[in-house]
């Protein structure tokens, strides 16, 4: 086993929040080794909990870096999207993973791993719920979104590692806000909508925070991933300029969510909806 050297960057967000796209944006940097949902992967599951000491965590991430597991690398029969991008790599300096589960581990990871940074990505919860309802592996067509939207009892199944539904979205968003306050030099939040509107500048800020530099390969992937659509629910190639759709979410639920968050610390994550005859840029934010 080799001594682990790279900086660790954890991308955390609720399911259907853009973590896969952001993860591949980081992956497009040639100095990044990227891993997909390591705490959920069968080969690594249950190796880490909230009591794992620093040595155990260091060993976990060292093994993660060296692993050729197809799920972690999203290759072979384990990849969820057919059109998974591949990138040239050299001189790895950062190990980046993305995770939509097991967020309860993040405070312990930051406390125990001084060489770790965290990126929290938060998307408007109305769009998160609408996207969840249209994800074939995530939402059973026999379920009712009107019954599941708040607590996602069927999907979460009472498991601490699951973060579906509006209540878990709120809990995660609050936790990320608090972690950013507690660790301002090691935890940074980004709105999915800001990444969509201005991917180059927003990613540049995230790269600066993590000690990375952009290059032509990164710019090419930004252009490619935002200019065509692969029509895959787990793909990262789509016209990201078209967002803000609550297709499948009842208007009353959408209004209730907006009202419930208004005036709270989570208001900034709720985007205004276009009024009739007006563009996104003309509408004031809640």
N, C-alpha and C positions, 0 to 999 in steps of 0.2 A: 504494500500500500504506500503510495507516494504522499508526501506532505502536501496538505491543501494550501494553496496560495491565493486563488482568485477572490475578488470581492464578491460577496453574495448579494443578489438583488431579488427580493420577493415581490411579485406582482399579485396583489390580492384584490378581489372584487366579487360582488354577488354574481351568481350565475346569470348569463345573458347581459353582461355589463360591458363587453368589449375586451375582456381579458385576453382572448385568443389573438385578436388583432394586435393589441399592444404587445403581447408576448412575441409575435412574429416581427413586429417593428424592431424590437430589441434584438431578436435573432438575426435580423438583416445586417447587424454590425459584425464584421469579421472577427472581432476580439471577444465575442460573447458565445459561451456554451449555454444553450437553451434547453430546459427540461419542462415537460408538461405534467402538471399536477402530481408531484412526487409523493405527497402524503396520501394520495388516493390510489396510487399504483400498487398492484398486488405485491410486487417484489420489494416494496419499501413500507407498506402499510404496517402500522403498529410498532414501527421502530422508534418513533418519536412521540412523546407525550409532554405534558406540562411540567414534568419532573425530570426529564432527561437533562443530565448535566452538560457542561460545555464540551467535555471530551467526547461524550456520546454524540452531541450535535456535530462536532467537527468531523467525526468518523462518518456520520450520516451523509454530510455534504461532500466529503471526499469520495465516498462510494457513489454518490449521485453523479458526480463529475465523470467518473470512470465507467459508469454503467452504459451498456449497449441495449438496454431494455427497449423493445419496440414501442411500448406504450409511452414511455418517457420521451422518446425521440419522435413519436408519431410517424413511424415507418412500418412497412409491411402490412400484415393483416390487422394490426392494432390501430392504424390511423383512422380517425373519424371522418376526415374530409379527403376526397379523392385528389383535389388540387392543392396539396401541401407544398409550400415553397421550399427550396433548398438554397443554401448560400455558401460561398467560399469562406473558409475559416483559416486564421493564422494567429499565432501568439495570443492564446486565450488569456484574458485578464479578469473576466467577469463570468460568474455562474449565475444565470438568470432563470428563475422558474415562475410559472404562473399557477395560481390556485384559486378555485371557486368554492372550496370546502375547507374545513379545518382552520378557519380563521381564528378560532379560540387559542391557537398555538402562537399567533404572531407576537403578542406582548412578551411571552417567554423567550421567543427567538431573539427579539431585539435586546432583551435584558442580558441574554447569555452569549450572544455572538457579536462582539464589537466590530467585526468586519462585515456586518450585514446592514443593508439599507432596504427600505420598503417603499413600494409605490402602491398607493391605494387608488383604484379607479372607481368612480361612482357615477352611475347613470340615472337619469330620471326614473323613479320607480314605476311610473305608469308605462314607460316603454319597456322596462325590465319585465314586467308582468305580461305585457302583450307579446313580447318575444318568447317568453317562457311557454305561453299557451300554444305557440306555433312550433315548438321544438319537439320533434317526434320522439327523441330518446328521453325527454325530460317531463313531458306532460301527456299522461294517458288520455286518449280521446274519449274515454268513458267518464272522465272527471268533468266536473262543472267548475269553470273559473269563478263564477259568482260565489261558490262555496269555498273555493281553495285560495282565493287571492290574498286573504289576510294572513292566515296561519300556515297554509300549505301542509295541512296535517297528513295527507296521504303521501306526499313526497318526502317531507322531513322525517316522518315516522318516529318522531321523538328523539332523533339522533343529534348529538351535540355538533357533529361535523357538518350537518346540512344547513344551508342558508337560503332556503326558498321562501317566497311569500313576503308580504309587506312588512310584517312585524320583524322578521329576521333582517330584512333590508334596513329598517330603522336601527336595529341593534348594531349591525355591522357599520353603518355610516357613522353612528355616534362613536363607536369604538375607534374608527379610523381618524375621526376628528380629534379625539382625545390623544391618540398616539402621536399625531402630528404636533400637537401642543407640547407633549412630553418629550418628544425626540425631534425637534425641528431640523436638526442637521442630519437625521437618519430616516425620517419618514416624511413623504410628500404625497399630497392628494392631487388628483387631476379629475376634472369632469370629462366624461366621455364626449359630451357635446363640444367642449373646447378642442379636444383632439380631432374631432370630425371637422370642425370649422377651419382649423388651422393646424394640420398635422405636422408640418415641418417645424414651425416655431415652438409648438407645444412639446413635440418630441425632443427638440433641441434643449429645452429647459430641463426635461427629464434626464437626458444624457448628461448635461452639465452637472446635475445634482449627483449623478452616479459616477462621474469621472470618466465619461465616454465622449468620443467625438464622432460626428456624422461623417459620412463619406459618400462616394458615388453609388455604391451598392445600396445604401440606405435610401438615398434619394430615388433610385430606380424602383425600389419596392414600394415606397410611398406612392409614386405615380401609378404603378401597376395595380396595387391593391385598392386604389380609390377610383380607378377609371373603367373597370369592368366588373361584371357580376358573375359568379360561378353558380348561383342558385343553390348553394349548399347551406343547410342550417348551421353547420360547424365550419364552414369555409371562411376565409378572410379576404376574398376578392369580391368586392361589391362597391356600388356607388355610395360611398359613405357620406356623400353630400346630401343624400336623401334620408333624413332621420326625423324623429319626432312623431312616429306613427303609433297610435294606440289601437291599431286594428285588432279587433277581438276583445277589447276591454270596454265594458259597459261605461257609457258616459257618466252615469251617476257615480260609479266607483272612481273614475278618474277625477271627478270634481271633489269627491270626499277625500281622496288622497291629498289633493292640492290644498284643500281647506285645513286638513289635519296638520300639515307641515308648515303652513303659513305662520310666520312669527317665531319659528323655532330656529335652532342652529343649523337645521337641515334645509332651510328654505332655499339656499343657494344651489341646491341640487335639483330643484324643480324648475324646468324651463317653461317660459311663457309659450302659449300656443298662438299661431298666427290668427289674426282676425280676418274676416272676409274682405278680400281685396287688398290685403297687406302681406308683405313678405316677412320672413323670419326676422330680418334685421330691423323691421319697423315696429316690433312689438316690445313693450317694456317687460323686463323680467319681474317675476313675482317678488 
